[in-house]
């Protein structure tokens, strides 16, 4: 059993906030992979299903961000799983918008949701860090994360959600590298080359050979040039 946790704040007021990108990720995974409808459980909303060969529970804590650990701890105790089986999807100020990184263990970097989870289950869980960018100054962080994504963010946000869903089975099966590759294929697809595979390169423009120089006319005078010059002054 794997537990995927998405971080956010409950209620329609916060639904489109940058801080709620973790909720958005789980909603997309649940929709694309045919999970059961979310229901109230463990002080959160829970859905169960399968990703590849793995049985997975999706949890969206409804305790507000700074108490997320209460919900996560309760779910862990019910499923009798260790922190290594928990993956938390959360917003990351230190990554550019649309970037995604997987990390196992480490500090909470001041993130209130992670801080709460640390307090309840320790730091030995996996995180999926979802870049939202930084507003530029620490005093602007709170209003920034608690404001909605802009319309200009729609394209990269949708690409990121598609990538997370594409790679979800790999993540559940413990293959973080394959998961990140799936995300990258959506968010930074390889550029197509100018010549497709098997296409012959354009023929080089042939340079016509330089015309042969016309042979010099034969001089009937057998004297050398020097001899001719000397003869002129005799």
C-alpha positions in Angstrom: 0.0 0.0 0.0 1.2 3.5 -0.9 -0.2 6.7 0.5 -0.2 9.8 -1.8 -0.9 13.0 0.1 -1.8 16.3 -1.6 -1.4 19.5 0.4 -3.8 22.4 0.3 -6.5 24.2 2.2 -10.1 23.0 2.2 -13.1 24.9 0.7 -14.0 26.6 -2.5 -12.3 29.8 -1.4 -8.9 28.2 -1.7 -9.5 25.8 -4.6 -7.5 27.7 -7.2 -4.7 28.9 -4.9 -1.1 28.2 -5.7 -0.9 26.6 -2.2 -3.4 24.0 -3.4 -1.4 22.5 -6.2 -1.1 19.3 -4.2 -4.9 18.9 -4.1 -5.0 19.6 -7.9 -2.4 16.8 -8.5 -4.4 14.2 -6.6 -7.6 15.2 -8.3 -6.0 14.7 -11.7 -4.6 11.4 -10.8 -7.9 10.1 -9.4 -9.8 11.3 -12.5 -7.4 9.8 -15.0 -6.9 6.5 -13.3 -10.5 5.6 -12.3 -10.2 6.0 -8.6 -13.2 5.7 -6.4 -14.9 9.0 -5.4 -13.3 10.9 -2.6 -15.0 10.4 0.8 -14.5 11.9 4.2 -12.0 9.9 6.3 -8.9 10.5 8.5 -9.8 14.2 8.9 -9.5 14.5 5.1 -10.9 13.3 1.8 -9.8 9.8 0.8 -9.9 7.8 -2.5 -8.5 4.4 -3.2 -7.5 2.6 -6.4 -4.6 1.1 -8.2 -1.7 2.6 -10.1 0.1 0.0 -12.1 0.7 -3.0 -9.8 0.4 -0.8 -6.6 -2.6 -0.3 -4.4 -2.7 3.4 -3.6 -4.7 5.7 -1.3 -5.0 9.4 -2.2 -5.5 11.7 0.8 -6.3 15.4 0.8 -6.2 16.6 4.5 -9.1 18.9 5.4 -7.4 20.3 8.5 -6.0 23.4 6.8 -2.4 23.4 5.8 -0.6 23.9 9.1 -2.3 20.8 10.7 -1.9 18.4 7.7 0.2 16.0 9.8 -2.8 15.0 11.9 -4.6 13.6 8.9 -1.5 11.9 7.5 -0.6 10.3 10.8 -4.1 8.9 11.3 -4.1 7.4 7.8 -0.7 5.9 8.3 -1.8 4.2 11.5 -4.9 2.8 9.8 -3.0 1.3 6.9 -0.1 0.2 9.1 2.5 1.7 6.8 5.9 3.4 7.4 6.9 7.0 6.3 8.8 5.5 3.3 5.4 4.5 1.8 4.1 8.1 2.0 4.5 10.6 -0.9 3.5 14.2 -0.4 2.7 16.5 -3.3 3.2 20.2 -2.4 3.9 23.6 -3.8 7.6 24.7 -4.0 8.6 28.3 -4.0 12.2 27.5 -4.9 11.4 25.9 -8.2 10.3 27.7 -11.4 6.7 27.3 -12.4 6.0 23.9 -13.9 9.2 22.3 -12.6 8.9 19.1 -10.7 11.5 17.3 -8.4 11.2 14.2 -6.2 13.0 14.2 -2.9 13.2 11.6 -0.1 13.6 12.9 3.4 15.2 16.2 4.5 13.9 19.4 6.0 10.6 21.2 5.6 12.2 24.6 4.4 9.5 26.5 6.3 6.6 25.0 4.5 3.8 24.8 7.1 2.2 21.6 5.7 5.5 19.8 5.7 6.4 21.2 9.1 3.2 19.6 10.5 3.8 16.3 8.8 7.4 16.3 10.2 6.0 16.7 13.7 3.6 13.7 13.3 5.6 11.1 11.3 9.2 12.4 11.1 11.1 13.4 7.9 11.5 10.0 6.2 8.8 10.4 3.6 9.0 11.2 -0.1 8.0 14.6 -1.5 7.0 15.7 -5.0 8.0 19.3 -5.1 5.8 21.3 -7.6 7.3 24.6 -8.7 5.2 27.7 -8.5 8.0 30.3 -8.6 8.8 32.9 -6.0 7.2 36.4 -5.7 10.6 38.0 -5.2 10.5 39.0 -1.5 9.7 37.0 1.6 7.1 39.5 2.7 5.1 38.7 -0.4 5.1 35.0 0.0 1.9 34.6 2.0 -0.4 36.6 -0.3 1.3 35.0 -3.3 0.7 31.3 -2.3 -2.8 32.1 -1.1 -3.8 33.8 -4.4 -5.1 31.9 -7.5 -3.0 30.9 -10.4 -3.1 33.5 -13.2 -4.7 32.8 -16.5 -1.2 32.9 -18.0 -0.3 29.9 -15.9 -3.1 27.7 -17.4 -1.0 26.0 -20.1 2.1 25.0 -18.0 -0.2 24.0 -15.1 -2.2 21.7 -17.4 1.0 20.2 -18.8 2.3 19.6 -15.3 -0.9 17.9 -14.2 -0.9 15.6 -17.3 2.8 14.7 -16.6 2.1 13.9 -12.9 -0.8 11.6 -14.0 1.2 10.0 -16.8 4.0 9.1 -14.3 1.9 8.2 -11.3 2.1 4.5 -11.7 5.9 4.6 -11.9 6.0 6.7 -8.8 3.7 4.3 -6.9 6.0 1.4 -8.0 9.1 3.2 -6.6 10.6 4.4 -9.9 11.1 8.1 -9.3 13.4 8.5 -12.3 10.7 7.1 -14.7 8.1 9.3 -13.0 10.2 12.5 -13.6 10.8 11.5 -17.2 7.1 11.2 -17.8 6.6 14.7 -16.3 9.4 16.1 -18.4 7.9 14.7 -21.6 4.9 16.8 -20.9 6.5 20.0 -19.5 9.6 20.1 -21.7 9.1 17.8 -24.7 12.1 17.3 -27.0 12.3 19.6 -29.9 11.7 17.9 -33.3 14.7 18.0 -35.5 14.6 19.6 -39.0 15.1 16.3 -40.7 13.1 13.3 -39.5 14.5 9.9 -38.9 15.4 8.2 -42.2 15.2 11.5 -44.1 18.2 12.0 -46.3 19.9 15.3 -45.9 19.4 17.8 -48.6 22.0 17.4 -51.4 24.8 19.9 -51.3 24.7 22.3 -54.1 27.3 21.2 -56.6 30.0 23.6 -57.5 30.8 23.5 -61.2 34.5 22.8 -61.8 36.5 25.8 -62.8 37.1 25.9 -66.5 40.5 24.9 -67.7 42.8 27.8 -68.7 43.4 28.1 -72.4 47.0 27.0 -73.2 49.4 29.9 -73.8 50.2 30.5 -77.4 53.6 29.2 -78.4 56.3 31.8 -78.9 58.1 31.1 -82.3 61.3 33.0 -81.0 63.5 30.4 -79.2 65.3 33.1 -77.2 64.7 33.4 -73.5 63.2 36.6 -72.2 66.6 37.6 -70.7 68.3 37.0 -74.0 65.7 39.2 -75.8 66.3 42.0 -73.3 70.1 41.9 -73.7 69.8 41.9 -77.5 67.7 45.1 -77.4 70.7 47.0 -75.9 73.4 45.7 -78.2 
